[in-house]
């Protein structure tokens, strides 16, 4: 799985982003903040999906009101995420 992710990541960075944003490549003062913001948006999206997954698992186990259990689940499943 990590090697597959690395291949997809390298493809995205080397080809897809550069193909999608050629007008910004010579305007680094616009390009860098835009890419930074895109990464923040993606990170927030991933974190929200992880929190929802933990909540769903806790709900299935009938432990949705136990914050400590959700923290433990988050710690145990972090390597999966």
ChimeraX attribute file (.defattr): number of C-alpha atoms within 10 A of each C-alpha:
attribute: neighborCount
match mode: 1-to-1
recipient: residues
	/A:1	6
	/A:2	7
	/A:3	8
	/A:4	9
	/A:5	10
	/A:6	11
	/A:7	11
	/A:8	12
	/A:9	13
	/A:10	12
	/A:11	12
	/A:12	13
	/A:13	11
	/A:14	11
	/A:15	11
	/A:16	12
	/A:17	12
	/A:18	13
	/A:19	11
	/A:20	9
	/A:21	10
	/A:22	11
	/A:23	10
	/A:24	14
	/A:25	12
	/A:26	9
	/A:27	10
	/A:28	10
	/A:29	10
	/A:30	11
	/A:31	16
	/A:32	13
	/A:33	11
	/A:34	13
	/A:35	12
	/A:36	10
	/A:37	12
	/A:38	12
	/A:39	12
	/A:40	12
	/A:41	12
	/A:42	11
	/A:43	12
	/A:44	12
	/A:45	11
	/A:46	13
	/A:47	13
	/A:48	12
	/A:49	13
	/A:50	16
	/A:51	13
	/A:52	12
	/A:53	16
	/A:54	20
	/A:55	19
	/A:56	14
	/A:57	15
	/A:58	18
	/A:59	14
	/A:60	10
	/A:61	9
	/A:62	10
	/A:63	15
	/A:64	15
	/A:65	11
	/A:66	11
	/A:67	12
	/A:68	10
	/A:69	14
	/A:70	19
	/A:71	12
	/A:72	12
	/A:73	16
	/A:74	18
	/A:75	11
	/A:76	11
	/A:77	13
	/A:78	10
	/A:79	7
	/A:80	7
	/A:81	11
